Amino acid sequence: MIKGSLQIKSNKYYAVFKVNGKVKWHSLGIEAVRGNKRKAEKAMSEFAMKYNTTPEEFDKTEFTEYIKTWLEFVNKQVDVITYSGYEQYALKHIIPYFETKKLMLHDVTIRDIEEYYNYKSVSGRLDNKPGGLSSRTIKLHSIVLNLVFKNAIHDGKLTKNPCEYARMPKQVKTQPVASFYTAEECKHLLDLTEGKPIHNMIYITVLYGLRRSELIGLKWDAVDFDNNTLTIRHTVVMNKGIVAKDSTKNKTSMRIYPLLDDIKKMLFEMKSEQDKWRRVFGNCYEENGYIFVKEDGTPFYPSYPTHELKKCLERNNLPHIRWHDLRHSCASMLILKGWQMKEISEWLGHADIGTTMNIYGHINLEHKRKLGETLNGML
């Protein structure tokens, strides 16, 4: 609750308020003469009540300037990956759009927000290609806008959030279709990469369905050879440089796998190979604890698996897939093995089973159709 103080300036009564560390003077239009003080106090009390219920009427902050201020604040509150996303949406999309509107923070309405969403859904791309942004991307923009307005409310600049009731544009929902390799295709890929660093990367990715950041982030302390477990808890990603952190994409992404016999054997061989190169390079060997490293101990660049896979596929005229599609390949094989969606969701470290169903529901349905065909003519 903001309380004012009564001050005299140029023989006039003023209500003085301290808001967010800044002192604001407001004339009450009452002369500072004998008998007017009580009248001025009453006017100040009414002014303070209005100030606390509708602070936006007294704020002169430009909307885009406040977004920049919010970015400075939130940069200290979230990790570098999250902030990078906020910064990209704000600086490349939201601020350029609203700068042309020249709106004050308190002037932004639900309609302004909805018009922004609609514009971005129709022609919001920045790569000079026609078309708009996906509903998922616009949802990410809405998260940034929501956080900006919630912060403004916290700062006492607003009393309501125009994003709260703003409607997202209606878009035709398309079922995401995951590309993947069959078990036979994965085996062929492993044969083609035998003896190369990418071979073991493909092997462990297909069996555990790891994200690329989780694969590159694997460390030896995550492997328990005695209890036969492999823990996913460290990731390495590219974001204006290499970012390594002891956290995963979400809480469910931090998971413990049983150490499969084939993987255990492979890791033992890799550990023995690293010991050999450690002796060769001596003091020049880089000690960092990572599993996937070059001969001198230097970790592989986060984009290495992607580039090597692409070159291998092109060289052998194989169907194109992304590195992430090896994760999808793992899921498809689990479905064919009869795993339930909840089990697959936990194995892959999805935030919820809905994500798993959205991505792999069509594969599951196709598998059920094939099983159903075996019932034809049974009776």
C-alpha positions as a Markdown table, in Angstrom:
| # | Residue | x | y | z |
|---|---|---|---|---|
| 1 | Met | 0.0 | 0.0 | 0.0 |
| 2 | Ile | 1.5 | 3.3 | -1.1 |
| 3 | Lys | 1.1 | 6.2 | 1.4 |
| 4 | Gly | 1.7 | 9.8 | 0.6 |
| 5 | Ser | 3.1 | 12.7 | 2.5 |
| 6 | Leu | 1.8 | 16.3 | 2.3 |
| 7 | Gln | 4.4 | 18.8 | 1.1 |
| 8 | Ile | 4.3 | 22.5 | 0.3 |
| 9 | Lys | 5.9 | 23.9 | -2.9 |
| 10 | Ser | 5.4 | 27.4 | -4.4 |
| 11 | Asn | 2.7 | 28.0 | -1.8 |
| 12 | Lys | 0.7 | 25.0 | -3.0 |
| 13 | Tyr | 0.0 | 21.7 | -1.3 |
| 14 | Tyr | 1.4 | 18.6 | -3.0 |
| 15 | Ala | 0.9 | 14.9 | -2.4 |
| 16 | Val | 4.2 | 13.1 | -2.6 |
| 17 | Phe | 4.5 | 9.4 | -3.2 |
| 18 | Lys | 7.5 | 7.1 | -3.3 |
| 19 | Val | 6.9 | 4.4 | -6.0 |
| 20 | Asn | 9.6 | 1.8 | -6.8 |
| 21 | Gly | 12.3 | 4.0 | -5.2 |
| 22 | Lys | 11.2 | 7.1 | -7.2 |
| 23 | Val | 9.6 | 10.2 | -5.7 |
| 24 | Lys | 6.5 | 11.5 | -7.5 |
| 25 | Trp | 4.9 | 14.9 | -6.8 |
| 26 | His | 1.3 | 15.6 | -7.6 |
| 27 | Ser | -0.4 | 19.0 | -7.2 |
| 28 | Leu | -3.6 | 19.0 | -5.1 |
| 29 | Gly | -4.6 | 22.4 | -6.4 |
| 30 | Ile | -5.0 | 23.8 | -2.9 |
| 31 | Glu | -3.2 | 26.9 | -1.7 |
| 32 | Ala | -1.0 | 26.4 | 1.4 |
| 33 | Val | -2.8 | 29.0 | 3.6 |
| 34 | Arg | -4.2 | 28.8 | 7.1 |
| 35 | Gly | -7.3 | 26.6 | 7.3 |
| 36 | Asn | -6.6 | 24.5 | 4.2 |
| 37 | Lys | -4.3 | 21.8 | 5.7 |
| 38 | Arg | -7.2 | 19.5 | 6.7 |
| 39 | Lys | -8.7 | 19.9 | 3.2 |
| 40 | Ala | -5.3 | 19.1 | 1.6 |
| 41 | Glu | -4.9 | 16.0 | 3.8 |
| 42 | Lys | -8.4 | 14.7 | 2.8 |
| 43 | Ala | -7.5 | 15.3 | -0.9 |
| 44 | Met | -4.2 | 13.5 | -0.5 |
| 45 | Ser | -6.0 | 10.6 | 1.1 |
| 46 | Glu | -8.4 | 10.3 | -1.8 |
| 47 | Phe | -5.5 | 10.7 | -4.2 |
| 48 | Ala | -3.6 | 7.9 | -2.4 |
| 49 | Met | -6.6 | 5.6 | -2.6 |
| 50 | Lys | -6.9 | 6.2 | -6.3 |
| 51 | Tyr | -3.1 | 5.7 | -6.7 |
| 52 | Asn | -3.3 | 2.3 | -5.0 |
| 53 | Thr | -6.3 | 1.1 | -7.0 |
| 54 | Thr | -5.3 | 2.5 | -10.4 |
| 55 | Pro | -1.5 | 3.1 | -10.4 |
| 56 | Glu | -1.4 | 2.8 | -14.2 |
| 57 | Glu | -3.1 | 6.1 | -14.6 |
| 58 | Phe | -0.1 | 7.8 | -13.0 |
| 59 | Asp | 2.7 | 5.8 | -14.8 |
| 60 | Lys | 4.4 | 7.1 | -17.9 |
| 61 | Thr | 6.4 | 4.1 | -18.8 |
| 62 | Glu | 6.6 | 3.1 | -22.4 |
| 63 | Phe | 5.7 | -0.5 | -23.0 |
| 64 | Thr | 8.8 | -1.5 | -25.0 |
| 65 | Glu | 11.1 | 0.2 | -22.6 |
| 66 | Tyr | 9.6 | -1.7 | -19.7 |
| 67 | Ile | 10.1 | -5.0 | -21.6 |
| 68 | Lys | 13.8 | -4.1 | -21.9 |
| 69 | Thr | 13.9 | -3.3 | -18.2 |
| 70 | Trp | 12.2 | -6.7 | -17.5 |
| 71 | Leu | 14.9 | -8.5 | -19.6 |
| 72 | Glu | 17.6 | -7.0 | -17.4 |
| 73 | Phe | 15.8 | -8.2 | -14.3 |
| 74 | Val | 14.9 | -11.7 | -15.5 |
| 75 | Asn | 18.5 | -12.2 | -16.8 |
| 76 | Lys | 19.5 | -12.7 | -13.2 |
| 77 | Gln | 16.6 | -14.9 | -12.3 |
| 78 | Val | 16.7 | -17.7 | -14.9 |
| 79 | Asp | 19.4 | -19.9 | -16.5 |
| 80 | Val | 21.2 | -18.8 | -19.7 |
| 81 | Ile | 19.1 | -21.1 | -22.0 |
| 82 | Thr | 15.8 | -19.9 | -20.7 |
| 83 | Tyr | 16.9 | -16.3 | -20.8 |
| 84 | Ser | 18.2 | -16.7 | -24.4 |
| 85 | Gly | 14.7 | -17.8 | -25.5 |
| 86 | Tyr | 13.1 | -14.8 | -23.7 |
| 87 | Glu | 15.6 | -12.4 | -25.2 |
| 88 | Gln | 15.0 | -13.8 | -28.7 |
| 89 | Tyr | 11.2 | -13.5 | -28.6 |
| 90 | Ala | 11.4 | -10.0 | -27.0 |
| 91 | Leu | 14.1 | -8.4 | -29.1 |
| 92 | Lys | 13.3 | -10.0 | -32.5 |
| 93 | His | 9.5 | -10.1 | -32.4 |
| 94 | Ile | 7.6 | -8.4 | -29.5 |
| 95 | Ile | 9.6 | -5.1 | -29.2 |
| 96 | Pro | 9.9 | -4.4 | -33.0 |
| 97 | Tyr | 6.1 | -4.9 | -33.4 |
| 98 | Phe | 5.0 | -2.7 | -30.4 |
| 99 | Glu | 7.6 | 0.0 | -31.0 |
| 100 | Thr | 5.6 | 1.1 | -34.1 |
| 101 | Lys | 2.5 | 1.4 | -31.8 |
| 102 | Lys | 4.2 | 3.7 | -29.3 |
| 103 | Leu | 2.0 | 2.4 | -26.5 |
| 104 | Met | 2.5 | 3.3 | -22.8 |
| 105 | Leu | 2.6 | 0.3 | -20.5 |
| 106 | His | -0.8 | 1.1 | -19.0 |
| 107 | Asp | -2.4 | 1.6 | -22.5 |
| 108 | Val | -1.8 | -2.0 | -23.7 |
| 109 | Thr | -5.2 | -3.8 | -24.0 |
| 110 | Ile | -6.4 | -7.3 | -24.5 |
| 111 | Arg | -7.2 | -6.3 | -28.1 |
| 112 | Asp | -3.6 | -5.1 | -28.7 |
| 113 | Ile | -2.3 | -8.5 | -27.5 |
| 114 | Glu | -4.7 | -10.4 | -29.6 |
| 115 | Glu | -3.8 | -8.3 | -32.7 |
| 116 | Tyr | -0.2 | -9.2 | -32.0 |
| 117 | Tyr | -1.0 | -12.9 | -31.8 |
| 118 | Asn | -3.0 | -12.8 | -35.0 |
| 119 | Tyr | -0.4 | -10.9 | -36.9 |
| 120 | Lys | 2.3 | -13.3 | -35.9 |
| 121 | Ser | 0.1 | -16.3 | -36.9 |
| 122 | Val | -0.3 | -14.9 | -40.4 |
| 123 | Ser | 3.0 | -13.2 | -41.2 |
| 124 | Gly | 5.3 | -13.5 | -38.3 |
| 125 | Arg | 8.3 | -15.2 | -39.9 |
| 126 | Leu | 11.6 | -13.4 | -39.9 |
| 127 | Asp | 13.3 | -15.5 | -42.6 |
| 128 | Asn | 11.7 | -13.7 | -45.5 |
| 129 | Lys | 9.5 | -16.8 | -46.2 |
| 130 | Pro | 5.7 | -16.4 | -46.4 |
| 131 | Gly | 3.5 | -17.6 | -43.6 |
| 132 | Gly | 3.2 | -17.2 | -39.9 |
| 133 | Leu | 4.5 | -18.7 | -36.7 |
| 134 | Ser | 3.1 | -22.0 | -35.3 |
| 135 | Ser | 0.6 | -21.9 | -32.5 |
| 136 | Arg | 3.4 | -23.5 | -30.3 |
| 137 | Thr | 5.8 | -20.6 | -31.0 |
| 138 | Ile | 3.1 | -18.0 | -30.4 |
| 139 | Lys | 2.4 | -19.7 | -27.1 |
| 140 | Leu | 6.0 | -19.1 | -26.2 |
| 141 | His | 5.6 | -15.4 | -27.1 |
| 142 | Ser | 2.6 | -15.3 | -24.8 |
| 143 | Ile | 4.6 | -16.7 | -21.9 |
| 144 | Val | 7.1 | -13.8 | -22.3 |
| 145 | Leu | 4.3 | -11.2 | -22.5 |
| 146 | Asn | 2.5 | -12.7 | -19.4 |
| 147 | Leu | 5.7 | -12.5 | -17.4 |
| 148 | Val | 6.3 | -8.9 | -18.4 |
| 149 | Phe | 2.8 | -7.9 | -17.3 |
| 150 | Lys | 2.9 | -9.9 | -14.1 |
| 151 | Asn | 6.2 | -8.2 | -13.2 |
| 152 | Ala | 4.5 | -4.8 | -13.9 |
| 153 | Ile | 1.8 | -5.7 | -11.4 |
| 154 | His | 4.4 | -6.7 | -8.9 |
| 155 | Asp | 6.1 | -3.4 | -9.4 |
| 156 | Gly | 2.9 | -1.6 | -8.7 |
| 157 | Lys | 2.6 | -0.2 | -12.2 |
| 158 | Leu | -0.5 | -2.1 | -13.2 |
| 159 | Thr | -3.4 | -3.8 | -11.5 |
| 160 | Lys | -4.4 | -6.2 | -14.3 |
| 161 | Asn | -2.8 | -8.3 | -16.9 |
| 162 | Pro | -4.2 | -7.9 | -20.5 |
| 163 | Cys | -2.7 | -11.3 | -21.5 |
| 164 | Glu | -4.9 | -13.1 | -19.0 |
| 165 | Tyr | -8.0 | -13.0 | -21.2 |
| 166 | Ala | -6.4 | -12.6 | -24.6 |
| 167 | Arg | -7.4 | -15.3 | -27.0 |
| 168 | Met | -4.9 | -17.2 | -29.0 |
| 169 | Pro | -5.6 | -17.4 | -32.8 |
| 170 | Lys | -7.3 | -20.5 | -34.0 |
| 171 | Gln | -5.0 | -22.7 | -36.0 |
| 172 | Val | -5.6 | -26.1 | -37.6 |
| 173 | Lys | -4.0 | -28.6 | -35.3 |
| 174 | Thr | -1.7 | -31.0 | -37.1 |
| 175 | Gln | -0.6 | -34.3 | -35.5 |
| 176 | Pro | 3.2 | -34.2 | -35.2 |
| 177 | Val | 4.6 | -37.1 | -37.2 |
| 178 | Ala | 7.9 | -38.4 | -36.0 |
| 179 | Ser | 10.5 | -39.6 | -38.5 |
| 180 | Phe | 12.4 | -42.7 | -37.4 |
| 181 | Tyr | 14.5 | -45.6 | -38.5 |
| 182 | Thr | 13.4 | -49.2 | -38.0 |
| 183 | Ala | 15.6 | -51.6 | -36.0 |
| 184 | Glu | 17.0 | -53.0 | -39.2 |
| 185 | Glu | 17.9 | -49.6 | -40.5 |
| 186 | Cys | 19.5 | -48.7 | -37.2 |
| 187 | Lys | 21.6 | -51.9 | -37.3 |
| 188 | His | 22.7 | -51.0 | -40.8 |
| 189 | Leu | 23.7 | -47.5 | -39.6 |
| 190 | Leu | 25.7 | -49.0 | -36.8 |
| 191 | Asp | 27.5 | -51.2 | -39.3 |
| 192 | Leu | 28.4 | -48.3 | -41.5 |
| 193 | Thr | 29.8 | -46.3 | -38.6 |
| 194 | Glu | 31.8 | -49.1 | -36.9 |
| 195 | Gly | 35.1 | -47.9 | -35.5 |
| 196 | Lys | 34.1 | -44.2 | -35.6 |
| 197 | Pro | 33.2 | -42.1 | -32.5 |
| 198 | Ile | 29.7 | -41.6 | -33.8 |
| 199 | His | 29.0 | -45.4 | -33.6 |
| 200 | Asn | 28.8 | -45.5 | -29.9 |
| 201 | Met | 26.9 | -42.3 | -29.8 |
| 202 | Ile | 24.2 | -43.8 | -32.1 |
| 203 | Tyr | 24.2 | -47.0 | -30.1 |
| 204 | Ile | 23.5 | -45.5 | -26.7 |
| 205 | Thr | 21.0 | -42.9 | -28.2 |
| 206 | Val | 18.9 | -45.6 | -30.0 |
| 207 | Leu | 18.7 | -47.8 | -26.9 |
| 208 | Tyr | 18.0 | -45.1 | -24.3 |
| 209 | Gly | 16.4 | -42.5 | -26.5 |
| 210 | Leu | 18.7 | -39.7 | -25.2 |
| 211 | Arg | 18.4 | -36.1 | -26.3 |
| 212 | Arg | 21.6 | -34.9 | -27.9 |
| 213 | Ser | 22.3 | -32.6 | -25.0 |
| 214 | Glu | 22.0 | -35.5 | -22.6 |
| 215 | Leu | 24.3 | -37.7 | -24.8 |
| 216 | Ile | 27.1 | -35.1 | -25.0 |
| 217 | Gly | 26.6 | -34.3 | -21.3 |
| 218 | Leu | 27.2 | -37.9 | -20.1 |
| 219 | Lys | 30.0 | -38.1 | -17.5 |
| 220 | Trp | 31.7 | -41.1 | -16.0 |
| 221 | Asp | 30.3 | -40.3 | -12.6 |
| 222 | Ala | 26.9 | -40.9 | -14.0 |
| 223 | Val | 27.8 | -44.6 | -14.5 |
| 224 | Asp | 27.6 | -47.0 | -11.6 |
| 225 | Phe | 29.2 | -50.2 | -12.8 |
| 226 | Asp | 28.6 | -51.9 | -9.4 |
| 227 | Asn | 24.9 | -51.3 | -9.3 |
| 228 | Asn | 24.5 | -51.2 | -13.0 |
| 229 | Thr | 22.8 | -47.8 | -13.4 |
| 230 | Leu | 23.2 | -44.9 | -15.7 |
| 231 | Thr | 22.0 | -41.5 | -14.5 |
| 232 | Ile | 20.9 | -38.6 | -16.7 |
| 233 | Arg | 21.6 | -35.4 | -14.8 |
| 234 | His | 24.1 | -33.2 | -16.8 |
| 235 | Thr | 23.6 | -31.6 | -20.2 |
| 236 | Val | 25.7 | -29.7 | -22.8 |
| 237 | Val | 24.0 | -27.4 | -25.3 |
| 238 | Met | 24.9 | -24.7 | -27.8 |
| 239 | Asn | 23.7 | -21.2 | -26.9 |
| 240 | Lys | 26.0 | -18.3 | -28.0 |
| 241 | Gly | 28.7 | -20.7 | -27.0 |
| 242 | Ile | 28.8 | -24.1 | -25.2 |
| 243 | Val | 26.7 | -24.2 | -22.0 |
| 244 | Ala | 27.2 | -27.1 | -19.6 |
| 245 | Lys | 24.9 | -27.5 | -16.6 |
| 246 | Asp | 24.0 | -30.0 | -13.9 |
| 247 | Ser | 20.3 | -30.0 | -14.9 |
| 248 | Thr | 18.1 | -31.4 | -17.6 |
| 249 | Lys | 15.2 | -30.1 | -19.8 |
| 250 | Asn | 12.7 | -30.8 | -17.0 |
| 251 | Lys | 12.3 | -32.7 | -13.7 |
| 252 | Thr | 11.3 | -35.9 | -15.4 |
| 253 | Ser | 14.3 | -35.7 | -17.8 |
| 254 | Met | 16.5 | -36.4 | -14.8 |
| 255 | Arg | 16.2 | -40.1 | -14.7 |
| 256 | Ile | 18.1 | -43.4 | -13.9 |
| 257 | Tyr | 18.4 | -46.2 | -16.4 |
| 258 | Pro | 19.4 | -49.8 | -15.9 |
| 259 | Leu | 22.9 | -50.2 | -17.3 |
| 260 | Leu | 22.2 | -52.7 | -20.2 |
| 261 | Asp | 24.8 | -55.4 | -20.7 |
| 262 | Asp | 25.7 | -54.2 | -24.2 |
| 263 | Ile | 26.1 | -50.7 | -23.0 |
| 264 | Lys | 28.2 | -51.7 | -20.0 |
| 265 | Lys | 30.5 | -53.7 | -22.2 |
| 266 | Met | 30.8 | -50.7 | -24.6 |
| 267 | Leu | 31.6 | -48.3 | -21.8 |
| 268 | Phe | 34.3 | -50.5 | -20.3 |
| 269 | Glu | 35.9 | -50.6 | -23.7 |
| 270 | Met | 35.7 | -46.8 | -24.1 |
| 271 | Lys | 37.1 | -46.3 | -20.6 |
| 272 | Ser | 40.1 | -48.6 | -21.5 |
| 273 | Glu | 40.6 | -46.7 | -24.7 |
| 274 | Gln | 40.6 | -43.4 | -22.8 |
| 275 | Asp | 43.2 | -44.7 | -20.4 |
| 276 | Lys | 45.4 | -45.6 | -23.3 |
| 277 | Trp | 45.2 | -42.1 | -24.8 |
| 278 | Arg | 45.7 | -40.6 | -21.4 |
| 279 | Arg | 49.1 | -42.3 | -21.1 |
| 280 | Val | 50.0 | -41.2 | -24.7 |
| 281 | Phe | 49.1 | -37.5 | -24.2 |
| 282 | Gly | 50.3 | -37.3 | -20.5 |
| 283 | Asn | 50.0 | -33.8 | -19.1 |
| 284 | Cys | 48.4 | -32.6 | -22.4 |
| 285 | Tyr | 45.4 | -34.8 | -21.8 |
| 286 | Glu | 42.3 | -32.8 | -20.9 |
| 287 | Glu | 40.6 | -34.2 | -17.7 |
| 288 | Asn | 37.0 | -33.2 | -17.6 |
| 289 | Gly | 35.0 | -36.4 | -16.8 |
| 290 | Tyr | 33.1 | -36.6 | -20.0 |
| 291 | Ile | 32.4 | -40.0 | -21.7 |
| 292 | Phe | 32.4 | -38.9 | -25.3 |
| 293 | Val | 35.7 | -37.2 | -25.9 |
| 294 | Lys | 38.4 | -37.0 | -28.6 |
| 295 | Glu | 41.8 | -38.8 | -28.2 |
| 296 | Asp | 43.3 | -35.9 | -26.2 |
| 297 | Gly | 40.3 | -35.8 | -23.9 |
| 298 | Thr | 38.7 | -32.7 | -25.5 |
| 299 | Pro | 34.8 | -33.0 | -25.4 |
| 300 | Phe | 33.1 | -33.3 | -28.7 |
| 301 | Tyr | 31.3 | -30.1 | -29.9 |
| 302 | Pro | 27.5 | -30.3 | -29.2 |
| 303 | Ser | 26.7 | -30.3 | -32.9 |
| 304 | Tyr | 29.2 | -33.1 | -33.8 |
| 305 | Pro | 26.7 | -36.0 | -33.8 |
| 306 | Thr | 24.3 | -34.1 | -36.1 |
| 307 | His | 27.0 | -33.2 | -38.6 |
| 308 | Glu | 28.5 | -36.7 | -38.6 |
| 309 | Leu | 25.2 | -38.4 | -39.0 |
| 310 | Lys | 24.2 | -36.1 | -41.9 |
| 311 | Lys | 27.5 | -36.9 | -43.7 |
| 312 | Cys | 27.1 | -40.6 | -43.2 |
| 313 | Leu | 23.6 | -40.6 | -44.6 |
| 314 | Glu | 24.5 | -38.6 | -47.6 |
| 315 | Arg | 27.6 | -40.7 | -48.3 |
| 316 | Asn | 25.6 | -43.9 | -48.2 |
| 317 | Asn | 22.4 | -42.6 | -49.9 |
| 318 | Leu | 20.3 | -43.4 | -46.8 |
| 319 | Pro | 16.9 | -41.8 | -46.0 |
| 320 | His | 17.4 | -38.4 | -44.2 |
| 321 | Ile | 16.7 | -38.3 | -40.5 |
| 322 | Arg | 17.8 | -35.8 | -37.8 |
| 323 | Trp | 19.8 | -36.8 | -34.8 |
| 324 | His | 16.7 | -36.3 | -32.7 |
| 325 | Asp | 14.9 | -38.9 | -34.9 |
| 326 | Leu | 17.1 | -41.6 | -33.4 |
| 327 | Arg | 15.3 | -40.8 | -30.1 |
| 328 | His | 12.0 | -41.4 | -32.1 |
| 329 | Ser | 13.5 | -44.6 | -33.4 |
| 330 | Cys | 14.0 | -45.8 | -29.9 |
| 331 | Ala | 10.3 | -45.0 | -29.1 |
| 332 | Ser | 9.1 | -46.8 | -32.2 |
| 333 | Met | 11.0 | -49.9 | -31.3 |
| 334 | Leu | 9.6 | -49.8 | -27.7 |
| 335 | Ile | 6.1 | -49.6 | -29.1 |
| 336 | Leu | 6.8 | -52.7 | -31.3 |
| 337 | Lys | 8.1 | -54.5 | -28.2 |
| 338 | Gly | 4.7 | -54.0 | -26.6 |
| 339 | Trp | 5.7 | -51.2 | -24.1 |
| 340 | Gln | 2.8 | -49.0 | -22.8 |
| 341 | Met | 2.8 | -45.3 | -23.5 |
| 342 | Lys | 3.4 | -44.5 | -19.8 |
| 343 | Glu | 6.5 | -46.7 | -19.8 |
| 344 | Ile | 7.8 | -45.1 | -22.9 |
| 345 | Ser | 7.1 | -41.6 | -21.5 |
| 346 | Glu | 9.2 | -42.4 | -18.4 |
| 347 | Trp | 12.0 | -44.1 | -20.4 |
| 348 | Leu | 12.3 | -41.0 | -22.7 |
| 349 | Gly | 12.0 | -38.5 | -19.8 |
| 350 | His | 8.9 | -36.7 | -21.2 |
| 351 | Ala | 7.3 | -34.1 | -18.9 |
| 352 | Asp | 3.9 | -35.9 | -19.3 |
| 353 | Ile | 2.3 | -38.8 | -21.2 |
| 354 | Gly | 0.4 | -36.3 | -23.3 |
| 355 | Thr | 3.7 | -35.4 | -25.1 |
| 356 | Thr | 4.4 | -39.0 | -25.8 |
| 357 | Met | 0.9 | -39.6 | -27.1 |
| 358 | Asn | 1.0 | -36.6 | -29.4 |
| 359 | Ile | 4.3 | -37.6 | -31.0 |
| 360 | Tyr | 3.9 | -41.4 | -31.1 |
| 361 | Gly | 0.2 | -42.0 | -31.1 |
| 362 | His | 0.1 | -42.7 | -34.8 |
| 363 | Ile | 2.9 | -45.3 | -34.5 |
| 364 | Asn | 1.0 | -47.0 | -31.7 |
| 365 | Leu | -2.2 | -47.0 | -33.7 |
| 366 | Glu | -0.5 | -48.5 | -36.7 |
| 367 | His | 1.0 | -51.2 | -34.5 |
| 368 | Lys | -2.4 | -52.0 | -33.1 |
| 369 | Arg | -3.9 | -52.2 | -36.6 |
| 370 | Lys | -1.3 | -54.9 | -37.5 |
| 371 | Leu | -2.1 | -56.8 | -34.4 |
| 372 | Gly | -5.8 | -56.5 | -35.1 |
| 373 | Glu | -5.3 | -58.0 | -38.6 |
| 374 | Thr | -4.3 | -61.3 | -36.9 |
| 375 | Leu | -7.9 | -61.5 | -35.5 |
| 376 | Asn | -9.5 | -61.5 | -39.0 |
| 377 | Gly | -11.2 | -64.8 | -39.6 |
| 378 | Met | -10.4 | -66.1 | -36.1 |
| 379 | Leu | -14.0 | -66.9 | -35.5 |
